[in-house]
Amino acid sequence: MKKTLWSLLLILALCLGCAQAEALPPEGEYTVFAVEVEGYLVQSDTMGLASVLRLDAGGTGYMTFNEDGMDITQWSAEGAALSITMADGGSAGATLDQGVLALDLYGDGSMVLYFALPQADLSAYHPMTLAEVQAQLQAANTPTSQLYGLFLTLDTDAGVHLRYDVDLEYMNAHQSYDVHSKGGVYYSHRTSRVSSLEGGSVTFFKDGAAYNLDPEKHTGTLVTTTSSSVITENVLRMDRFYAAISANASKTAYQQETREVDGVAYAVEVFPAQNEYESDAAFYFDEAGNLRFYQEINPTLGESFYTLLALDGAVDEGLFDLSGYTIQ
């Protein structure tokens, strides 16, 4: 009896030692393997994307993005959350999960890069090729949702203007967006408020180049250049709200509900997540059939609640002129 008990304790100790050995530290060299865009997890190499992110002990590191590279001046981890600051002053948030680093590239979930340490277990991730994504889209039947009807009215060549607020649970933040896009050009002004701190920034894309702009100082930084068709075919997909509309409008599987916001009832179309990495999406329409709210529940990031203030064709093309900016 004593021998059996001792054997069980020994096995338990060994198992606990194995579990501790499997825990991976944040330091190391991560290689990108997938990109999440428009709700799809896509193989990074099929998108022409190559990136390596190195986190060194002491809180510094380095990151390459295709042909470009830049120092990481500071990084810090708190639990599963990671904060990264680049040499040009730009910053991004990420999450860590057993050697897999999910980097929220633009800070709004519109494009998430998935990196992994060499020893990380990727068996739970199943990124698709671009051909598989296109096949899924083509296989879908014509939807009948109000969301699909709305999507058909959005002419990105003629121009689309979006203005909305969003409350992000995972950052405990409130953000306001003013988005203008036409003919392959994209301008998104974001104002963020976290606790008592407030700041603004502009993401701008034109002629295959992405910039971070400071409209008050009229300065900017060239972030990257790309010829990827995922972005260039419809640059408005860089916006998280429009990307959610675009990704869910083609779906035929959805549920109809009635929900209240501030005591007012809305017809809600709910598009359930198709796997554990997607988000549940709910679109709120008023009695006139106008989209008013969008609610997204992500298993990792929690709830994001969008309030739509404007959706029209009133694009300010004057914002597309960089002649008055000093670009680095």
MARMARMAR-617086 format. One record per residue (C-alpha): residue number from 0; residue in three letters; x, y, z. Coordinates in steps of 0.001 Angstrom, whole numbers, plus 500000, padded with zeros to 6 digits. Layout:
<atoms>
seq  type  c1  c2  c3
NUM  ALA  X  Y  Z
...
</atoms>
This chain:
<atoms>
seq  type  c1  c2  c3
0  MET  500000  500000  500000
1  LYS  502806  502416  500918
2  LYS  504701  501478  497779
3  THR  501630  502200  495605
4  LEU  501068  505590  497263
5  TRP  504756  506489  496832
6  SER  504545  505536  493144
7  LEU  501494  507728  492604
8  LEU  503179  510686  494305
9  LEU  506291  510185  492178
10  ILE  504223  510111  488956
11  LEU  502332  513232  490042
12  ALA  505587  515075  490734
13  LEU  506961  514097  487352
14  CYS  503785  515287  485616
15  LEU  503904  518614  487428
16  GLY  507536  518984  486389
17  CYS  506564  518353  482744
18  ALA  503799  520932  482912
19  GLN  506200  523513  484279
20  ALA  508755  522666  481588
21  GLU  506185  523327  478891
22  ALA  505647  526917  480053
23  LEU  507454  529133  477546
24  PRO  509022  532485  478515
25  PRO  508220  535581  476410
26  GLU  511861  536046  475374
27  GLY  512873  534536  472055
28  GLU  512633  534853  468288
29  TYR  509107  534619  466855
30  THR  508326  533971  463184
31  VAL  505026  534992  461604
32  PHE  502889  532080  460387
33  ALA  499392  533496  459950
34  VAL  497377  536686  459557
35  GLU  493830  537246  460793
36  VAL  491934  539615  458505
37  GLU  488193  539985  457964
38  GLY  487600  537097  460343
39  TYR  489811  534671  458400
40  LEU  493054  533111  459591
41  VAL  495277  533056  456492
42  GLN  498750  531601  455923
43  SER  501174  534529  455961
44  ASP  503343  533246  453104
45  THR  500352  533096  450725
46  MET  499905  536823  451403
47  GLY  503538  537599  450595
48  LEU  504284  538466  454222
49  ALA  507528  537628  456028
50  SER  508234  538910  459523
51  VAL  510400  538010  462509
52  LEU  509932  539504  465976
53  ARG  512678  539089  468567
54  LEU  512126  539816  472257
55  ASP  515386  540081  474176
56  ALA  515887  539833  477914
57  GLY  515933  543319  479377
58  GLY  512919  544604  477474
59  THR  514357  545369  474023
60  GLY  514354  543541  470696
61  TYR  514030  543791  466939
62  MET  511352  543270  464289
63  THR  511544  542720  460540
64  PHE  508633  543241  458164
65  ASN  509358  541978  454649
66  GLU  512462  543962  453627
67  ASP  512324  546461  456497
68  GLY  513548  546197  460078
69  MET  513366  548300  463230
70  ASP  514518  548129  466851
71  ILE  512071  547425  469647
72  THR  513027  549967  472295
73  GLN  510776  548550  474990
74  TRP  508477  545639  475612
75  SER  506733  544463  478737
76  ALA  504500  541523  479587
77  GLU  501806  541340  482230
78  GLY  500115  537979  482296
79  ALA  498990  537198  478746
80  ALA  499150  540857  477665
81  LEU  502190  542260  475889
82  SER  503025  545873  475017
83  ILE  505632  546711  472352
84  THR  507177  550128  471561
85  MET  509192  550627  468368
86  ALA  512138  552936  467717
87  ASP  509935  555349  465747
88  GLY  507633  555771  468757
89  GLY  504879  553558  467417
90  SER  503364  550997  469765
91  ALA  501159  547943  469548
92  GLY  499478  545494  471871
93  ALA  499669  541733  471710
94  THR  498728  538581  473575
95  LEU  500962  535643  474463
96  ASP  499819  532051  474709
97  GLN  502408  529274  475084
98  GLY  504852  530537  472503
99  VAL  502270  532089  470169
100  LEU  502260  535896  469968
101  ALA  499203  537618  468450
102  LEU  500174  541177  467440
103  ASP  497327  543663  466882
104  LEU  499107  545587  464127
105  TYR  496868  548681  463933
106  GLY  495470  548553  467455
107  ASP  491886  547984  466314
108  GLY  491869  544285  465447
109  SER  491644  544892  461689
110  MET  494833  542899  461106
111  VAL  496363  540533  463655
112  LEU  499730  538905  462949
113  TYR  500366  535522  464559
114  PHE  503992  534731  465444
115  ALA  505396  531582  467052
116  LEU  508534  530426  468778
117  PRO  510217  527433  467086
118  GLN  509111  525099  469891
119  ALA  505496  526335  470059
120  ASP  502664  523856  469463
121  LEU  500589  525130  466514
122  SER  498265  522139  466263
123  ALA  495289  524258  467365
124  TYR  495802  526765  464514
125  HIS  494584  526018  461014
126  PRO  495374  528986  458747
127  MET  494020  528773  455218
128  THR  495555  529597  451876
129  LEU  494146  532506  449891
130  ALA  492686  529963  447459
131  GLU  490813  528293  450321
132  VAL  489461  531639  451525
133  GLN  488274  532480  448008
134  ALA  486699  529032  447652
135  GLN  484751  529531  450885
136  LEU  483471  532885  449689
137  GLN  482468  531539  446288
138  ALA  480730  528510  447803
139  ALA  478356  530669  449804
140  ASN  474850  531167  448468
141  THR  473408  534630  448002
142  PRO  472591  535921  451514
143  THR  469210  537357  452472
144  SER  470256  539377  455508
145  GLN  469718  543116  455967
146  LEU  473469  543327  456383
147  TYR  474021  541954  452875
148  GLY  471552  544500  451484
149  LEU  473495  547266  453219
150  PHE  476820  545924  451937
151  LEU  475602  546082  448324
152  THR  474998  549834  448690
153  LEU  478633  550540  449712
154  ASP  480547  551535  446580
155  THR  484218  551758  447537
156  ASP  485186  553101  444099
157  ALA  482723  555989  444407
158  GLY  483764  556529  448021
159  VAL  482643  555518  451521
160  HIS  482688  557634  454684
161  LEU  482368  556013  458131
162  ARG  482148  557714  461509
163  TYR  481646  555707  464676
164  ASP  482557  555216  468334
165  VAL  483713  551939  469849
166  ASP  484153  550774  473426
167  LEU  486818  548070  473827
168  GLU  486508  545829  476857
169  TYR  490018  544358  476690
170  MET  491663  547815  476777
171  ASN  488943  549493  478852
172  ALA  489128  552166  476169
173  HIS  486806  554403  474163
174  GLN  487761  555170  470565
175  SER  486274  557450  467915
176  TYR  486902  556950  464189
177  ASP  486442  559122  461129
178  VAL  487184  557060  458013
179  HIS  487350  558232  454382
180  SER  488124  555913  451474
181  LYS  487886  556243  447710
182  GLY  489623  554775  444681
183  GLY  492217  552778  446601
184  VAL  493036  555525  449131
185  TYR  492304  555080  452840
186  TYR  492333  557678  455650
187  SER  491355  556779  459219
188  HIS  491553  559267  462088
189  ARG  491348  557594  465479
190  THR  490977  559271  468859
191  SER  491516  557023  471882
192  ARG  490682  557595  475507
193  VAL  492045  555228  478161
194  SER  491391  556302  481756
195  SER  492404  559996  481806
196  LEU  494709  559739  478784
197  GLU  493644  560793  475298
198  GLY  495502  560673  472019
199  GLY  494894  560742  468293
200  SER  496518  559207  465244
201  VAL  495887  558725  461538
202  THR  496399  555601  459453
203  PHE  496802  556486  455781
204  PHE  497211  554206  452760
205  LYS  497868  555259  449181
206  ASP  499704  553768  446195
207  GLY  500729  550653  448103
208  ALA  502236  552556  451055
209  ALA  500932  552732  454632
210  TYR  501692  555733  456871
211  ASN  501133  556850  460441
212  LEU  500324  560574  460400
213  ASP  500170  563319  462994
214  PRO  497670  565821  461510
215  GLU  498473  568472  464137
216  LYS  502230  568502  463521
217  HIS  501878  567600  459819
218  THR  504466  564858  460200
219  GLY  504290  561202  459315
220  THR  506111  557910  459186
221  LEU  506167  555465  456306
222  VAL  505264  552199  458037
223  THR  505402  549706  455170
224  THR  504751  549146  451489
225  THR  502788  546245  450050
226  SER  501413  544893  446829
227  SER  499271  542274  448559
228  SER  495910  541963  446828
229  VAL  494258  541354  450213
230  ILE  494777  545063  450934
231  THR  495004  546732  447536
232  GLU  491790  545222  446111
233  ASN  489741  547007  448782
234  VAL  491708  549190  451181
235  LEU  488587  549968  453226
236  ARG  488924  546460  454660
237  MET  491670  547965  456820
238  ASP  488846  549464  458875
239  ARG  487600  547049  461532
240  PHE  483935  548090  461281
241  TYR  483786  547842  457488
242  ALA  485759  544582  457600
243  ALA  483139  543117  459945
244  ILE  480344  544192  457590
245  SER  482201  542781  454587
246  ALA  483086  539465  456258
247  ASN  479615  538767  457641
248  ALA  477523  540117  454739
249  SER  478380  537070  452637
250  LYS  477263  534591  455325
251  THR  473913  532845  455104
252  ALA  473934  531339  458605
253  TYR  472647  533900  461083
254  GLN  470019  534327  463784
255  GLN  467392  537051  464134
256  GLU  466747  538505  467575
257  THR  465293  541577  469250
258  ARG  467525  543430  471693
259  GLU  467311  546740  473522
260  VAL  469841  549559  473753
261  ASP  468943  552384  476174
262  GLY  465344  551150  476257
263  VAL  464911  551097  472456
264  ALA  464256  547803  470668
265  TYR  466327  546863  467617
266  ALA  466178  544009  465124
267  VAL  469477  542176  465488
268  GLU  471191  539829  463076
269  VAL  473640  537570  464924
270  PHE  476397  535804  462987
271  PRO  477947  533108  465232
272  ALA  481681  532470  465125
273  GLN  482572  529540  462902
274  ASN  485601  528521  464966
275  GLU  487243  529355  468284
276  TYR  489371  532121  466772
277  GLU  486544  534111  465178
278  SER  484227  536574  466909
279  ASP  480473  536439  467419
280  ALA  479052  539399  465475
281  ALA  475711  541143  466085
282  PHE  474346  543986  463904
283  TYR  471545  546190  465269
284  PHE  469017  547745  462841
285  ASP  466356  550331  463708
286  GLU  462746  550294  462491
287  ALA  463722  552083  459274
288  GLY  466299  549402  458486
289  ASN  469316  551577  459277
290  LEU  472355  550003  460906
291  ARG  472880  551628  464301
292  PHE  475163  549387  466382
293  TYR  477611  546534  465991
294  GLN  478623  544208  468820
295  GLU  481601  541884  468581
296  ILE  482528  539296  471202
297  ASN  485999  537825  470819
298  PRO  486993  534810  472969
299  THR  490375  536431  473718
300  LEU  489737  540194  473614
301  GLY  486192  540293  475026
302  GLU  483432  542637  473838
303  SER  483727  545564  471432
304  PHE  480596  547700  471034
305  TYR  480354  550071  468048
306  THR  477950  552997  467698
307  LEU  477512  554061  464070
308  LEU  477250  557848  463656
309  ALA  477546  558157  459857
310  LEU  477730  555843  456859
311  ASP  477562  557701  453559
312  GLY  479507  558817  450513
313  ALA  480650  562174  451924
314  VAL  484372  561558  451407
315  ASP  486726  564483  452081
316  GLU  489371  563954  449385
317  GLY  491350  566897  450743
318  LEU  492550  564537  453478
319  PHE  494322  562437  450838
320  ASP  496913  565157  450098
321  LEU  500278  564606  451803
322  SER  502000  567579  450225
323  GLY  501943  569515  453507
324  TYR  503447  566646  455546
325  THR  507025  565874  456401
326  ILE  507363  562109  455965
327  GLN  510124  560000  457499
</atoms>
